[in-house]
């Protein structure tokens, strides 16, 4: 009798299992659970440490170069890094060389600055999309206003309070490049190495291993890799976000699969010896 009841477990309609899996994945997406993250990678920690060492009022240039195809991994990284900058009361400038990034940047700055009472033009500035990154990077070495004379709203960039005392790379404390392309290589080669500007990056998980040499030589001050890297950075700044939600969903899904496998094997052993 007991044996027959236990065997019913193996006849469960698979759709119930799919439904349970969907629920487990969906809950953290609604609200991050924040499962303990005890393994912070050295590269993410180094990126955090460098940003955290900057003094209030210093200027950080963010180059956000990704489109909707890499948004799930890179948008959480950008949000976490910008939140960290605002928490440290750093001045923030934003550029992009990917047309598809403009809408995603707008989404970030419609919400995040308000969380910290930051104002456009005073605490941060968003510059318009530029199609030629090499030309822009080269021009900013001598005079940023030679390429970015106005912000995305058409305001005179030089007159904005956030740009006070900022003329070229010498006046910037850090460049952060979050990208789904090879743009980070350009920032390292054309800016970091040439003008001695500190750079750290954020890339997709599949691209992360290729930046090992830059990290070993110190050409990159740190690196955020994939959604896991975003979750690590969120953990470091104690601000759970989409990265944490994504990793929570993956961890819970894996846990559910393990529970089902273990339960099945235990029941098979019990049935065998009944």
N, C-alpha and C positions, 0 to 999 in steps of 0.2 A: 504493500500500500504506500509506504513512504517512498519506496523506490520510484513508483509511478508519478508521485507528486514532484519529486526532484527532477524527473525527466522532462516535465512540462517546461522547465526553465529553458531548455534547449529548443523549444518550439515557439518561443515568444516571437511575435511578428516583428521583423527587423525595423519596421517603421517606428515602433515605440522606442527602440534604441536610438534611431536617428533624431527623434523628437527630444529625447533626453539630452543627447549631445548638443542639439541646437540651443536648448535652454541653458546648459552649462556654459556654452560659448557666449551667449547673448547677455547674460547677467553682468559680467565684468565690463562689457561694452557700455552698458547703461551707467554704471558707476564703478570705477576702479576699486578692487578689493585691497590691493597693495600687499600681495603675498610677500613674505620675507625674502629680500634679495641680498643674500650674504656674499655673493660673488660679484664684486664690482671689478671690471677689467682695469688693468693698469692704465691703458690708453684713455679710457673715459675718466678715470680718476685724475690723470694728469691734465686733461682738458679742463675739468672742473677746478683743479687747484690753481691753474694759471689765471683763469677768469676771476677766481675768488681772491687772488692776490692783488688785483688792480684796485686803485684808490677811487673813491667817489669823484665823479666829474670827469674822469678820463673817457676818451672817445674810442668806441669799438665799431668797426665797420663790418657789417654782415653782408655777405654775398650769397643770396638764396637762389640757387640755380637748379631747380627741379620742376617737373611737370606732374600732372595728375597720375601718370603711370607709376611714379615712385613716391607719391604722396604718403601712402600708409607707413612707410619707413622713415621718410625724411621730414615730413611736417611735424611730427612729435619732437624730433630732435631740435628743429628750429624754434618751436614754442618753448621748449625747456631752456635752451641757451638764452633766448631773449628774456624769459622770466628771470633767469639768473642775473643777467645784466641789469634789469630794472631793480631787482632786489638789492643789488650792490650800488644803486644810484649812479650807474654809468650812463654816459651819453651814447646814443645808438644811431648809426647811419645804415641805411639799407640800399643795396644796389642789386640788380639782376641782369643777366645776359641770356636768359631763357624766356621767351615771350609767354610761355604757359605758366610761368611763376607769378605773374602779376596778380592774378585773381587769388591765388593762394596766399600771397603776402597780404593782400587786402583783408582776407579772412582773419589772419593772425592779429592785425593791428586794429580791427574793429572790436576786438575783445580784450586782448592781453594788457595794453596800456592802462585801460580803465581799472584793472585789478590793482594797480599800483599808483593810481592817480597821476599818470604820466600824460603829457600833452604833446601833440604834434607841433613841431617847430621849436618847442622849448626843450623837450627831453629826447625827442627822436625826430628823424627826418627820413622820408622815403623818396629816393631819386627815381626818375623815369627809366624804363627799360632801354638798354643800349644794345645794339646788334653786334658791335665789334668789341669783344672783351679785351683783346690785346691793345687796341688803341686807347681804350679807357684806362686800363691799368698803367700804361706808359704815361699818359697825360697826368694822372693823379700823383705821379712821382714828383712833378714840378708844381702843378697848380690844379687842384681838384675842380676849381671853378671854370677852368678852360674846357671841361667836358660836362660838368654838372653845374651850370650857372643858375638853374632853377630846380625846385623840387617837383614832385609829380602833380602838385596842384597849381604850378605856374608861379609860385612865390620866389622871390629873389633869394637864392640859397645863402649868399654871403651875409645877408641881413638877419638870418634866423639865429636866435639865441643859442640853439644847440650846436651851431657851427662856429661859435666864437673861438678864435685862436686856432682854428683848423684850416690848414692850407694844403698840406701834402702828407705823405706817409710819416714824416718825422713827428707829426703832431698826433698820430694815432697809436694807441697802446696795444691794439690787437686787431687782426683780421680773422673772422670766422666764416668759413665757406662750407655751406651745406649743399651738396650737389649730387645729382644722379648721373652726371657726365664726368669727363676728365678735367673739368675746370679746376679742380684742386691742384693738379699738376702745374697749371699756369700760375696760380697764386703763389705756389712755392718757388717756381723758377723765376718768374718775372717780378715778384714783389718780395717774398720772404728772403730769398738768397741775395738778390741784387741790392735791396735797400734795407736789409736787416730788420724787417718787420716781423714780429711774432705772428705765426699762423697756426690755427688748429682747424680741423675739418670734421665734417659729418658725411658719411657715405652709406650706400646700401651694403647689406651684409656680404653680397657676392663680390663687391669691389674691395672690401676691407683688407684682405691679405696682401694686395698689391702695394699697400702703403707702408708695409713693414720697414723697408729701407729708409724712408723719410723719418720714421719714428726713431729708428736706431741712431741716425746721425743727428737727431735734434732739429731737423728742418721743419718738422711738425711738432708743436708743443703738446699735442694730444689728438685723439681721434674717437669720434662717436660712430659705432658701427651698427647699422641696421636698427630694427625695432628693439632688440635687446639693449643696445647702446642707449637708445632713447629712454628706456625704462630705468637703466642704471643712472643716467643723468637726472631723471626725475626723482629718483630715490635720494641722490646726493643733495638736491636742492629742497627735498621734502615737499614736493609739489606733484602728486600723482596725476598723470594725464593719459593721453591716448597710447603712449608707449607702454605704460603700466597695464592699461586695459588689455592691450594686445597680448602681452606676455602672460597676464592672468588667464586669459581665455585659452591660450595654448597649454599652459600648465594644467589647468583644470580638465581640458580635453584629454591630455595625456594621462592624467590621474584616473579619469573615468575609464579609459581603455584598459589601463593596468588593473583596475578593480574588476572589470568584466572578465578579463583573462584569468585572474587569480580565482575569482568565484567559479568560473567554468571548470577550471582544473581541480579545484577542491571538490566540487559536486561530482565530477567524474570519478574521483578516487572513492568518494563515499558510496556512490552507486555500485562501483566495482566490488566493494566488500560487503554490501548488503545481502 
